[in-house]
Amino acid sequence: MPAFFRLFADTLALASRTRFATLACFSLLALGNGQAHAWSLEDVAGLARQHAQTSFQAAPATVPAELAKLDYDGYRDIRFNRDSALWGGKQLPYEANFFHVGPHGDSVRIHEITPEGVKPVPYDPSKFNFGKNKVAPESWGDLGYGGLRAFSNLNSATYKDELIVFLGASYFRALGAGQRYGLSARGLAVNTVGAGPEEFPRFTDFWLEQPAPGAQQLTVFALMDSQHLTGAYRFDIKPGEQTITEVHARIFMRASESPVATLGLAPLTSMFFFGENQPRPGDFRPKVHDSDGLMIATGEGEWLWRPLQNPASPLVTSFAMKSLKGFGLMQRDRAFNSYEDTEARYELRPSAWVTPLGEWGAGRVELLQFATPDETHDNVAAYWVPEKMPVPGQSFDFAYQIAWQGKNQQLPPNGWVTQSRRGTGYSKLGAEGLSQQIQFVIDFSGPALSALSEDAKVEAVVTASANARVTESLAYRNPATGAWRMTLRVQRLNNSSQPAQPIELRAFLQHDNNTLTETWTNLITP
């Protein structure tokens, strides 16, 4: 399994490391008249530009021997002392604390942006409780930190809850009110699919801007480094019922004889183990997933919904378009009885909806799925691949926001899928007996459907790829719920001279030539 898809908790030991010497001169900036210099994305971009002009050098991941010997449980026993939090006790709307460096030795440098200037936050072992571990951290020197997390009054006026985490490579994830951690985001995806090994850019330095009293957002800057590129990032984090992370980035491509094949902007990573479209015998839970579908809004006005699956072999699908309005990995089903897991509480996992800020041009949303044997591994990724790629030596800017949503989440304006079930159907085949077919039952909801009269004639508009035939497509009201249901039966057309290919399906509901719903899409693997 590629390193990209690993349990988020495992990244506790895999945060990034930087070349500290290069940045030492930026530890405190002030103007000649004594007035502090305001740190900005331009300052981080200056460092990224400087690094891009040199060849990439991976920092040595050396750690003290006693730290390197810790197992997973030993490392988990190291905890930050909450009373040592950055900005703790200052009556500010946010505070932050840090993860310890793990046995693998990867680390990040933390800086604080204050009214007096920018200053480093050096490693201090006294800020940690080492639990049962028998270690002597006073002799370790400045290890840096493994990552960071920020807190705010997200759910209570009297207690600061965890708001966002930056931990491992360029991974981060955030929470809205009442949510529990689920899917993650990354700063950038490089060569995730295609020729050559995947590249994992890392945030090597973070700058945390000290918030003013009553500040409505927390600002974090980050410096990225990898074999083929460097980058400068600004994150504006706005907590709420749906927390918003607004991202502004500038990427610098290193000169290289082997340029990057694909860049994935705003990548999301999630887990789909099983669900209503792919039940798992023997498990008491109806569904186990952090996300149940990929939703896309094209610049042409079409809305797409692709139910996720846990395929037997890696599955890559692309949705090309001239422009993008948004995409996301969504957890639409918010009912506890759909999951029945009192510990994991999958119904509280957030959806992540990405909205470009500015025009991203033509390109494609790429969806990557592959098999996972359990719920502890992420096996789904979605990201935007621009049609026009920057060449070595060039830089480019892009911006977007991620809305971490709960019950009130982005939906198409007219109608949408509420559940998608798959089974086996049969039909008579003359003297040959019964023909086995693939059957789908798809339920829809939305204002366009609610506005229909009781006797409205609704049509199921279905198309299939050339290697399949739709033998049945019906649209009708569900007598038990009053909602609209579509049923499909699909017959695979076998060609003995060619290997079996996936079947691509598209379907939506229509009334008087008016589209009532998003387009449900599905891929039937061989």
Kinemage of the C-alpha trace (Angstrom):
@kinemage 1
@onewidth
@group {chain A} dominant
@subgroup {mainchain}
@vectorlist {calphas} color= white
{ca met a 1} P 0.000 0.000 0.000
{ca pro a 2} L 1.487 3.401 -0.944
{ca ala a 3} L 2.587 5.634 1.901
{ca phe a 4} L -0.037 8.201 0.879
{ca phe a 5} L -2.772 5.973 2.307
{ca arg a 6} L -1.923 5.382 5.934
{ca leu a 7} L -3.799 5.744 9.152
{ca phe a 8} L -3.689 9.374 10.208
{ca ala a 9} L -2.639 8.400 13.701
{ca asp a 10} L 0.470 6.781 12.270
{ca thr a 11} L 1.632 10.178 11.029
{ca leu a 12} L 2.291 11.153 14.637
{ca ala a 13} L 5.739 9.740 14.009
{ca leu a 14} L 6.116 11.074 10.467
{ca ala a 15} L 6.048 14.896 10.623
{ca ser a 16} L 8.414 16.909 8.427
{ca arg a 17} L 11.956 18.117 9.003
{ca thr a 18} L 13.681 21.283 7.772
{ca arg a 19} L 17.084 22.710 7.005
{ca phe a 20} L 17.230 24.955 10.052
{ca ala a 21} L 20.407 26.815 9.175
{ca thr a 22} L 18.867 28.413 6.087
{ca leu a 23} L 16.122 29.954 8.188
{ca ala a 24} L 18.098 31.091 11.191
{ca cys a 25} L 18.423 34.643 9.895
{ca phe a 26} L 14.627 34.903 9.752
{ca ser a 27} L 14.074 34.074 13.417
{ca leu a 28} L 13.383 37.722 14.276
{ca leu a 29} L 12.679 40.469 11.767
{ca ala a 30} L 12.409 44.172 12.644
{ca leu a 31} L 12.646 47.410 10.730
{ca gly a 32} L 15.467 49.848 11.294
{ca asn a 33} L 13.247 52.257 13.242
{ca gly a 34} L 12.388 49.552 15.767
{ca gln a 35} L 8.940 48.862 14.339
{ca ala a 36} L 8.211 45.169 13.847
{ca his a 37} L 8.086 43.860 10.286
{ca ala a 38} L 4.700 42.315 9.456
{ca trp a 39} L 5.237 38.717 8.333
{ca ser a 40} L 3.344 37.760 5.178
{ca leu a 41} L 3.036 35.174 2.441
{ca glu a 42} L 5.637 37.162 0.485
{ca asp a 43} L 8.209 36.487 3.208
{ca val a 44} L 7.595 32.738 3.088
{ca ala a 45} L 7.606 32.874 -0.712
{ca gly a 46} L 11.030 34.510 -0.569
{ca leu a 47} L 12.345 31.503 1.359
{ca ala a 48} L 10.646 29.076 -1.019
{ca arg a 49} L 12.079 30.874 -4.049
{ca gln a 50} L 15.551 30.730 -2.507
{ca his a 51} L 15.268 26.990 -1.820
{ca ala a 52} L 13.973 26.305 -5.332
{ca gln a 53} L 17.210 27.648 -6.786
{ca thr a 54} L 19.179 24.905 -5.059
{ca ser a 55} L 19.013 21.142 -5.380
{ca phe a 56} L 16.839 19.274 -2.934
{ca gln a 57} L 18.584 17.833 0.087
{ca ala a 58} L 16.627 15.634 2.462
{ca ala a 59} L 17.447 16.464 6.078
{ca pro a 60} L 18.972 13.602 8.095
{ca ala a 61} L 16.357 12.024 10.344
{ca thr a 62} L 18.639 11.368 13.310
{ca val a 63} L 17.171 11.187 16.795
{ca pro a 64} L 18.548 10.205 20.205
{ca ala a 65} L 18.825 6.432 20.551
{ca glu a 66} L 16.394 6.227 23.470
{ca leu a 67} L 13.744 8.076 21.425
{ca ala a 68} L 14.366 5.942 18.337
{ca lys a 69} L 13.679 2.787 20.379
{ca leu a 70} L 10.157 3.805 21.353
{ca asp a 71} L 7.336 1.730 19.909
{ca tyr a 72} L 3.980 3.171 18.874
{ca asp a 73} L 2.482 2.964 22.372
{ca gly a 74} L 5.593 4.480 23.909
{ca tyr a 75} L 5.439 7.436 21.584
{ca arg a 76} L 1.717 7.894 22.220
{ca asp a 77} L 2.546 8.147 25.916
{ca ile a 78} L 4.377 11.430 25.298
{ca arg a 79} L 1.866 14.245 25.737
{ca phe a 80} L 2.071 18.007 25.636
{ca asn a 81} L 1.282 19.730 28.925
{ca arg a 82} L -1.865 21.713 28.230
{ca asp a 83} L -0.864 24.450 30.698
{ca ser a 84} L 2.232 25.135 28.515
{ca ala a 85} L 0.165 26.032 25.442
{ca leu a 86} L 1.277 28.910 23.245
{ca trp a 87} L -0.920 31.941 24.149
{ca gly a 88} L -2.390 29.967 27.046
{ca gly a 89} L -3.564 32.177 29.901
{ca lys a 90} L -3.543 35.329 27.738
{ca gln a 91} L -7.327 35.481 27.275
{ca leu a 92} L -6.922 35.169 23.505
{ca pro a 93} L -9.424 33.349 21.249
{ca tyr a 94} L -6.878 30.689 20.200
{ca glu a 95} L -4.023 28.725 21.659
{ca ala a 96} L -1.667 26.119 20.251
{ca asn a 97} L 0.420 23.194 21.389
{ca phe a 98} L 2.795 20.800 19.701
{ca phe a 99} L 3.458 17.144 19.028
{ca his a 100} L 6.743 15.622 20.087
{ca val a 101} L 9.178 14.383 17.468
{ca gly a 102} L 8.691 10.676 16.856
{ca pro a 103} L 11.137 7.775 16.641
{ca his a 104} L 11.690 8.429 12.927
{ca gly a 105} L 13.168 11.842 13.728
{ca asp a 106} L 11.186 13.968 11.263
{ca ser a 107} L 10.479 17.396 12.677
{ca val a 108} L 9.299 20.898 11.901
{ca arg a 109} L 10.449 24.302 13.097
{ca ile a 110} L 7.838 26.481 14.795
{ca his a 111} L 7.880 30.301 14.793
{ca glu a 112} L 5.586 32.830 16.451
{ca ile a 113} L 4.568 36.101 14.794
{ca thr a 114} L 4.127 38.735 17.506
{ca pro a 115} L 3.625 42.527 17.504
{ca glu a 116} L 7.338 42.771 18.301
{ca gly a 117} L 8.466 40.576 15.409
{ca val a 118} L 8.972 36.944 14.426
{ca lys a 119} L 10.683 34.673 16.912
{ca pro a 120} L 11.372 30.937 17.084
{ca val a 121} L 9.584 28.612 19.477
{ca pro a 122} L 12.440 26.295 20.460
{ca tyr a 123} L 11.947 22.738 21.600
{ca asp a 124} L 11.447 22.555 25.353
{ca pro a 125} L 11.190 19.075 26.941
{ca ser a 126} L 9.621 20.566 30.076
{ca lys a 127} L 6.465 21.190 28.020
{ca phe a 128} L 5.911 17.433 27.687
{ca asn a 129} L 4.858 14.611 29.971
{ca phe a 130} L 6.834 11.530 28.927
{ca gly a 131} L 4.560 9.092 30.764
{ca lys a 132} L 6.112 5.733 31.590
{ca asn a 133} L 9.026 6.194 29.198
{ca lys a 134} L 12.451 6.111 30.826
{ca val a 135} L 14.210 8.876 28.888
{ca ala a 136} L 16.514 11.841 29.553
{ca pro a 137} L 15.241 14.548 27.146
{ca glu a 138} L 17.378 17.283 28.734
{ca ser a 139} L 20.338 15.956 26.775
{ca trp a 140} L 18.613 15.869 23.378
{ca gly a 141} L 19.141 19.449 22.281
{ca asp a 142} L 16.700 21.323 20.021
{ca leu a 143} L 14.825 18.553 18.199
{ca gly a 144} L 12.117 20.804 16.845
{ca tyr a 145} L 8.535 19.532 17.025
{ca gly a 146} L 6.570 16.794 15.304
{ca gly a 147} L 3.652 19.039 14.353
{ca leu a 148} L 1.104 21.427 15.824
{ca arg a 149} L -2.543 21.778 16.693
{ca ala a 150} L -4.669 24.795 17.515
{ca phe a 151} L -7.622 25.194 19.861
{ca ser a 152} L -10.606 27.552 20.034
{ca asn a 153} L -13.979 27.916 21.754
{ca leu a 154} L -15.542 25.816 19.040
{ca asn a 155} L -18.251 24.144 21.120
{ca ser a 156} L -18.192 26.026 24.415
{ca ala a 157} L -17.523 29.545 25.660
{ca thr a 158} L -15.641 28.136 28.653
{ca tyr a 159} L -13.422 25.484 27.058
{ca lys a 160} L -11.139 25.470 24.039
{ca asp a 161} L -11.593 22.439 21.796
{ca glu a 162} L -9.199 21.142 19.168
{ca leu a 163} L -9.766 23.040 15.919
{ca ile a 164} L -7.065 22.018 13.422
{ca val a 165} L -4.014 19.750 13.243
{ca phe a 166} L -0.937 19.955 11.001
{ca leu a 167} L 0.909 16.677 11.281
{ca gly a 168} L 2.936 14.587 8.851
{ca ala a 169} L 4.215 15.660 5.408
{ca ser a 170} L 1.684 18.329 4.321
{ca tyr a 171} L -1.365 16.771 5.978
{ca phe a 172} L -3.894 18.805 7.931
{ca arg a 173} L -7.469 18.351 9.084
{ca ala a 174} L -9.980 20.539 10.873
{ca leu a 175} L -13.263 20.375 12.756
{ca gly a 176} L -16.509 22.289 12.739
{ca ala a 177} L -18.773 22.495 15.783
{ca gly a 178} L -19.900 19.087 17.045
{ca gln a 179} L -17.715 17.136 14.618
{ca arg a 180} L -15.128 14.398 15.114
{ca tyr a 181} L -11.994 13.959 13.059
{ca gly a 182} L -12.401 12.019 9.837
{ca leu a 183} L -10.926 12.785 6.427
{ca ser a 184} L -7.759 14.853 5.917
{ca ala a 185} L -6.407 17.366 3.438
{ca arg a 186} L -2.883 17.898 2.093
{ca gly a 187} L -1.046 20.922 0.840
{ca leu a 188} L -0.245 19.314 -2.516
{ca ala a 189} L -0.234 15.936 -4.276
{ca val a 190} L 2.616 15.169 -6.683
{ca asn a 191} L 2.643 12.257 -9.161
{ca thr a 192} L -0.039 10.404 -7.203
{ca val a 193} L -1.079 8.475 -10.327
{ca gly a 194} L 1.066 7.738 -13.361
{ca ala a 195} L 4.681 7.148 -14.207
{ca gly a 196} L 7.300 7.327 -11.487
{ca pro a 197} L 7.020 7.190 -7.709
{ca glu a 198} L 4.685 9.479 -5.833
{ca glu a 199} L 6.355 12.470 -4.207
{ca phe a 200} L 5.393 13.712 -0.747
{ca pro a 201} L 6.079 17.421 -0.226
{ca arg a 202} L 6.549 18.355 3.421
{ca phe a 203} L 5.819 21.423 5.451
{ca thr a 204} L 9.166 22.104 7.069
{ca asp a 205} L 8.410 25.357 8.945
{ca phe a 206} L 5.331 26.954 10.446
{ca trp a 207} L 4.693 30.525 11.527
{ca leu a 208} L 1.768 31.081 13.900
{ca glu a 209} L 0.381 34.598 14.009
{ca gln a 210} L -0.505 35.670 17.540
{ca pro a 211} L -4.224 36.487 17.419
{ca ala a 212} L -5.630 39.778 18.611
{ca pro a 213} L -8.334 39.704 21.318
{ca gly a 214} L -11.627 38.835 19.638
{ca ala a 215} L -9.960 37.683 16.398
{ca gln a 216} L -12.364 35.762 14.152
{ca gln a 217} L -9.629 33.723 12.468
{ca leu a 218} L -6.266 32.123 13.158
{ca thr a 219} L -3.503 32.573 10.568
{ca val a 220} L -0.744 30.015 10.005
{ca phe a 221} L 2.027 30.216 7.392
{ca ala a 222} L 3.970 27.196 6.161
{ca leu a 223} L 7.038 26.495 4.039
{ca met a 224} L 6.980 23.435 1.766
{ca asp a 225} L 9.900 21.510 0.328
{ca ser a 226} L 10.257 18.434 -1.876
{ca gln a 227} L 12.402 16.963 -4.627
{ca his a 228} L 10.770 18.875 -7.499
{ca leu a 229} L 9.295 21.967 -5.860
{ca thr a 230} L 9.040 24.329 -2.935
{ca gly a 231} L 6.036 26.287 -1.747
{ca ala a 232} L 4.700 29.050 0.481
{ca tyr a 233} L 1.303 28.690 2.147
{ca arg a 234} L -1.031 30.861 4.161
{ca phe a 235} L -3.913 29.263 6.089
{ca asp a 236} L -6.698 31.437 7.476
{ca ile a 237} L -8.749 29.239 9.804
{ca lys a 238} L -12.240 30.467 10.685
{ca pro a 239} L -14.018 28.272 13.259
{ca gly a 240} L -17.773 27.786 13.307
{ca glu a 241} L -20.593 25.368 12.578
{ca gln a 242} L -18.598 24.697 9.432
{ca thr a 243} L -14.979 25.651 9.948
{ca ile a 244} L -13.382 27.291 6.909
{ca thr a 245} L -9.716 26.941 6.021
{ca glu a 246} L -8.801 29.463 3.348
{ca val a 247} L -5.563 28.538 1.602
{ca his a 248} L -3.314 30.795 -0.472
{ca ala a 249} L -0.299 29.088 -2.022
{ca arg a 250} L 2.650 29.901 -4.273
{ca ile a 251} L 4.608 26.990 -5.730
{ca phe a 252} L 8.122 27.185 -7.216
{ca met a 253} L 9.179 24.391 -9.551
{ca arg a 254} L 12.793 23.317 -9.254
{ca ala a 255} L 14.805 22.948 -12.432
{ca ser a 256} L 14.923 19.228 -13.137
{ca glu a 257} L 15.651 16.791 -15.939
{ca ser a 258} L 12.554 14.819 -14.870
{ca pro a 259} L 9.721 17.320 -14.489
{ca val a 260} L 6.615 16.605 -12.437
{ca ala a 261} L 4.001 14.642 -14.379
{ca thr a 262} L 0.936 15.725 -12.404
{ca leu a 263} L 0.116 18.146 -9.614
{ca gly a 264} L -2.955 17.576 -7.470
{ca leu a 265} L -4.376 20.792 -6.012
{ca ala a 266} L -6.419 20.768 -2.803
{ca pro a 267} L -6.031 17.006 -2.281
{ca leu a 268} L -8.376 15.234 0.133
{ca thr a 269} L -7.775 11.833 1.710
{ca ser a 270} L -10.459 9.613 3.224
{ca met a 271} L -11.547 6.083 4.129
{ca phe a 272} L -14.315 3.918 2.693
{ca phe a 273} L -14.429 0.389 4.102
{ca phe a 274} L -17.994 -0.641 3.301
{ca gly a 275} L -21.443 0.877 2.953
{ca glu a 276} L -24.978 0.496 1.638
{ca asn a 277} L -23.660 -0.061 -1.887
{ca gln a 278} L -21.099 -2.594 -0.707
{ca pro a 279} L -22.228 -4.288 2.552
{ca arg a 280} L -19.880 -6.437 4.594
{ca pro a 281} L -21.222 -9.783 5.849
{ca gly a 282} L -20.486 -10.501 9.479
{ca asp a 283} L -20.165 -6.892 10.670
{ca phe a 284} L -22.968 -5.621 12.890
{ca arg a 285} L -22.507 -2.101 11.544
{ca pro a 286} L -24.429 -1.150 8.382
{ca lys a 287} L -21.689 1.202 7.139
{ca val a 288} L -18.111 2.144 7.984
{ca his a 289} L -16.620 5.114 6.182
{ca asp a 290} L -15.374 8.675 6.655
{ca ser a 291} L -16.887 9.710 3.317
{ca asp a 292} L -19.611 8.119 1.212
{ca gly a 293} L -19.216 9.963 -2.082
{ca leu a 294} L -17.392 12.415 -4.308
{ca met a 295} L -19.440 15.473 -5.291
{ca ile a 296} L -18.416 17.818 -8.122
{ca ala a 297} L -19.869 21.090 -9.401
{ca thr a 298} L -18.618 21.872 -12.899
{ca gly a 299} L -18.301 25.324 -14.394
{ca glu a 300} L -20.869 24.250 -16.972
{ca gly a 301} L -23.520 23.914 -14.271
{ca glu a 302} L -23.626 20.130 -13.892
{ca trp a 303} L -23.535 18.467 -10.474
{ca leu a 304} L -22.067 14.959 -10.197
{ca trp a 305} L -22.244 12.353 -7.442
{ca arg a 306} L -19.977 9.305 -7.404
{ca pro a 307} L -20.593 6.818 -4.542
{ca leu a 308} L -17.294 5.582 -3.140
{ca gln a 309} L -16.296 1.941 -3.040
{ca asn a 310} L -13.638 -0.377 -1.675
{ca pro a 311} L -12.429 -1.963 -4.938
{ca ala a 312} L -10.526 -5.205 -5.260
{ca ser a 313} L -7.764 -3.457 -7.238
{ca pro a 314} L -6.696 0.207 -7.618
{ca leu a 315} L -9.274 2.289 -9.415
{ca val a 316} L -8.571 5.700 -10.981
{ca thr a 317} L -11.322 7.785 -12.565
{ca ser a 318} L -11.222 11.338 -13.892
{ca phe a 319} L -13.879 13.979 -14.475
{ca ala a 320} L -12.625 16.482 -17.054
{ca met a 321} L -14.156 19.955 -17.403
{ca lys a 322} L -13.427 23.424 -18.718
{ca ser a 323} L -13.756 24.982 -15.281
{ca leu a 324} L -14.497 23.960 -11.714
{ca lys a 325} L -16.910 25.407 -9.180
{ca gly a 326} L -16.127 22.936 -6.435
{ca phe a 327} L -15.556 19.359 -5.373
{ca gly a 328} L -15.500 17.424 -2.140
{ca leu a 329} L -15.447 14.096 -0.375
{ca met a 330} L -18.742 14.153 1.475
{ca gln a 331} L -20.236 12.298 4.419
{ca arg a 332} L -23.884 12.879 3.468
{ca asp a 333} L -25.470 10.318 5.757
{ca arg a 334} L -25.596 11.944 9.218
{ca ala a 335} L -27.831 9.389 11.004
{ca phe a 336} L -26.365 7.337 13.858
{ca asn a 337} L -28.456 4.281 12.955
{ca ser a 338} L -26.752 4.176 9.566
{ca tyr a 339} L -23.474 3.297 11.349
{ca glu a 340} L -24.356 2.023 14.860
{ca asp a 341} L -20.819 2.674 16.101
{ca thr a 342} L -20.857 4.341 19.528
{ca glu a 343} L -17.081 4.762 19.568
{ca ala a 344} L -16.172 5.867 16.040
{ca arg a 345} L -19.319 7.993 15.540
{ca tyr a 346} L -18.978 8.081 11.773
{ca glu a 347} L -22.112 10.211 11.476
{ca leu a 348} L -20.133 13.059 13.077
{ca arg a 349} L -17.219 12.899 10.618
{ca pro a 350} L -17.012 16.064 8.493
{ca ser a 351} L -17.508 16.506 4.787
{ca ala a 352} L -14.843 18.620 3.058
{ca trp a 353} L -16.057 20.909 0.275
{ca val a 354} L -13.370 22.666 -1.799
{ca thr a 355} L -14.188 25.949 -3.547
{ca pro a 356} L -11.575 27.527 -5.855
{ca leu a 357} L -10.850 31.202 -5.224
{ca gly a 358} L -10.280 32.637 -8.670
{ca glu a 359} L -10.222 30.757 -11.958
{ca trp a 360} L -8.351 27.454 -12.075
{ca gly a 361} L -8.949 26.951 -15.803
{ca ala a 362} L -9.450 23.602 -17.499
{ca gly a 363} L -8.472 20.338 -15.870
{ca arg a 364} L -9.935 17.326 -14.128
{ca val a 365} L -10.991 16.047 -10.752
{ca glu a 366} L -9.188 12.770 -10.219
{ca leu a 367} L -10.514 10.104 -7.871
{ca leu a 368} L -8.240 7.323 -6.650
{ca gln a 369} L -9.608 4.335 -4.728
{ca phe a 370} L -8.075 1.036 -3.762
{ca ala a 371} L -8.640 -1.869 -1.414
{ca thr a 372} L -8.351 -1.555 2.323
{ca pro a 373} L -8.615 -4.607 4.605
{ca asp a 374} L -10.000 -2.600 7.522
{ca glu a 375} L -11.094 0.859 8.654
{ca thr a 376} L -7.664 1.951 9.901
{ca his a 377} L -6.299 2.833 6.467
{ca asp a 378} L -7.232 5.690 4.169
{ca asn a 379} L -7.948 4.330 0.696
{ca val a 380} L -9.564 7.256 -1.132
{ca ala a 381} L -8.063 10.442 -2.577
{ca ala a 382} L -9.544 13.252 -4.675
{ca tyr a 383} L -7.812 16.337 -6.075
{ca trp a 384} L -7.791 18.787 -8.984
{ca val a 385} L -5.259 18.293 -11.788
{ca pro a 386} L -4.793 21.464 -13.884
{ca glu a 387} L -4.594 20.976 -17.631
{ca lys a 388} L -1.734 23.455 -17.915
{ca met a 389} L 1.224 22.396 -15.815
{ca pro a 390} L 3.995 24.766 -14.694
{ca val a 391} L 7.399 23.918 -16.133
{ca pro a 392} L 10.662 23.714 -14.189
{ca gly a 393} L 11.863 27.127 -13.151
{ca gln a 394} L 8.357 28.606 -13.095
{ca ser a 395} L 6.099 29.512 -10.183
{ca phe a 396} L 2.338 29.663 -9.935
{ca asp a 397} L -0.266 30.826 -7.442
{ca phe a 398} L -3.597 29.270 -6.500
{ca ala a 399} L -6.114 29.735 -3.723
{ca tyr a 400} L -9.138 27.888 -2.401
{ca gln a 401} L -11.160 27.270 0.699
{ca ile a 402} L -12.197 24.047 2.400
{ca ala a 403} L -15.453 24.030 4.324
{ca trp a 404} L -15.465 21.288 6.989
{ca gln a 405} L -19.206 20.627 7.115
{ca gly a 406} L -21.608 18.643 9.267
{ca lys a 407} L -25.398 18.403 8.995
{ca asn a 408} L -25.694 21.632 7.024
{ca gln a 409} L -23.512 20.915 4.033
{ca gln a 410} L -23.161 21.799 0.389
{ca leu a 411} L -25.812 20.196 -1.810
{ca pro a 412} L -26.930 20.667 -5.422
{ca pro a 413} L -29.663 23.287 -5.806
{ca asn a 414} L -32.340 20.983 -7.245
{ca gly a 415} L -32.041 17.362 -6.100
{ca trp a 416} L -29.499 14.886 -4.831
{ca val a 417} L -28.859 11.218 -4.029
{ca thr a 418} L -29.680 10.127 -0.483
{ca gln a 419} L -28.703 6.490 -0.840
{ca ser a 420} L -27.324 4.158 -3.501
{ca arg a 421} L -27.701 0.405 -3.099
{ca arg a 422} L -26.357 -2.358 -5.304
{ca gly a 423} L -27.510 -5.922 -5.688
{ca thr a 424} L -28.103 -8.719 -8.165
{ca gly a 425} L -31.102 -8.827 -10.477
{ca tyr a 426} L -32.423 -11.487 -12.819
{ca ser a 427} L -34.551 -11.474 -15.942
{ca lys a 428} L -35.826 -14.186 -18.262
{ca leu a 429} L -33.644 -15.073 -21.221
{ca gly a 430} L -35.923 -17.232 -23.342
{ca ala a 431} L -35.095 -20.926 -23.368
{ca glu a 432} L -31.731 -20.260 -21.801
{ca gly a 433} L -33.284 -19.536 -18.408
{ca leu a 434} L -32.357 -16.527 -16.268
{ca ser a 435} L -29.840 -13.810 -17.017
{ca gln a 436} L -27.898 -12.447 -14.036
{ca gln a 437} L -27.670 -8.654 -13.980
{ca ile a 438} L -26.400 -5.889 -11.752
{ca gln a 439} L -29.142 -3.958 -10.005
{ca phe a 440} L -29.071 -0.481 -8.438
{ca val a 441} L -31.644 1.238 -6.260
{ca ile a 442} L -31.042 4.986 -5.895
{ca asp a 443} L -33.096 7.349 -3.749
{ca phe a 444} L -33.307 11.099 -4.362
{ca ser a 445} L -34.458 14.139 -2.435
{ca gly a 446} L -34.467 17.904 -2.939
{ca pro a 447} L -36.672 20.938 -3.592
{ca ala a 448} L -37.190 20.233 -7.296
{ca leu a 449} L -38.671 16.840 -6.422
{ca ser a 450} L -40.730 18.133 -3.503
{ca ala a 451} L -42.381 20.671 -5.807
{ca leu a 452} L -43.758 18.000 -8.161
{ca ser a 453} L -47.437 17.151 -8.240
{ca glu a 454} L -48.564 13.714 -7.104
{ca asp a 455} L -49.212 12.589 -10.679
{ca ala a 456} L -46.018 14.060 -12.170
{ca lys a 457} L -44.351 11.877 -14.785
{ca val a 458} L -40.698 11.568 -13.876
{ca glu a 459} L -38.246 9.855 -16.195
{ca ala a 460} L -35.018 8.061 -15.338
{ca val a 461} L -32.425 9.172 -17.891
{ca val a 462} L -29.671 6.552 -17.982
{ca thr a 463} L -26.621 6.017 -20.163
{ca ala a 464} L -24.072 3.236 -20.085
{ca ser a 465} L -20.728 2.645 -21.745
{ca ala a 466} L -20.564 0.515 -24.886
{ca asn a 467} L -19.764 -2.690 -22.991
{ca ala a 468} L -23.130 -2.747 -21.158
{ca arg a 469} L -26.846 -2.605 -21.791
{ca val a 470} L -29.415 -1.040 -19.476
{ca thr a 471} L -32.254 -3.574 -19.327
{ca glu a 472} L -34.458 -1.632 -16.904
{ca ser a 473} L -34.705 1.984 -15.733
{ca leu a 474} L -37.659 3.100 -13.644
{ca ala a 475} L -38.501 6.224 -11.645
{ca tyr a 476} L -41.332 6.225 -9.100
{ca arg a 477} L -42.374 7.504 -5.714
{ca asn a 478} L -41.435 5.302 -2.807
{ca pro a 479} L -44.827 4.555 -1.205
{ca ala a 480} L -43.243 4.227 2.237
{ca thr a 481} L -41.455 7.593 2.271
{ca gly a 482} L -42.971 9.680 -0.508
{ca ala a 483} L -39.476 10.328 -1.907
{ca trp a 484} L -38.425 9.443 -5.447
{ca arg a 485} L -36.602 6.229 -6.269
{ca met a 486} L -34.788 5.030 -9.384
{ca thr a 487} L -34.134 1.357 -10.097
{ca leu a 488} L -31.691 0.151 -12.748
{ca arg a 489} L -30.669 -3.193 -14.153
{ca val a 490} L -27.503 -3.486 -16.194
{ca gln a 491} L -26.296 -6.384 -18.319
{ca arg a 492} L -22.602 -6.682 -19.124
{ca leu a 493} L -21.883 -7.339 -22.810
{ca asn a 494} L -19.032 -9.799 -22.953
{ca asn a 495} L -16.492 -9.778 -25.744
{ca ser a 496} L -14.436 -12.950 -25.651
{ca ser a 497} L -11.674 -11.374 -27.748
{ca gln a 498} L -11.046 -8.539 -25.267
{ca pro a 499} L -10.490 -8.426 -21.502
{ca ala a 500} L -13.414 -7.211 -19.444
{ca gln a 501} L -13.522 -3.426 -18.972
{ca pro a 502} L -15.236 -1.334 -16.287
{ca ile a 503} L -18.780 -0.221 -17.011
{ca glu a 504} L -19.464 3.502 -16.697
{ca leu a 505} L -23.013 4.532 -15.742
{ca arg a 506} L -24.697 7.949 -15.593
{ca ala a 507} L -28.259 8.608 -14.457
{ca phe a 508} L -30.517 11.445 -13.319
{ca leu a 509} L -34.218 12.234 -12.954
{ca gln a 510} L -36.030 14.425 -15.461
{ca his a 511} L -39.507 15.962 -15.771
{ca asp a 512} L -40.756 17.748 -18.927
{ca asn a 513} L -37.152 17.941 -20.190
{ca asn a 514} L -36.112 19.672 -16.942
{ca thr a 515} L -33.278 18.116 -14.987
{ca leu a 516} L -34.445 17.475 -11.414
{ca thr a 517} L -31.318 16.057 -9.781
{ca glu a 518} L -27.575 15.805 -9.837
{ca thr a 519} L -26.078 13.136 -12.077
{ca trp a 520} L -25.431 9.866 -10.289
{ca thr a 521} L -22.374 8.146 -11.737
{ca asn a 522} L -20.972 4.741 -10.997
{ca leu a 523} L -18.223 2.457 -12.192
{ca ile a 524} L -18.809 -1.286 -12.267
{ca thr a 525} L -15.454 -3.025 -12.156
{ca pro a 526} L -14.838 -6.334 -13.979
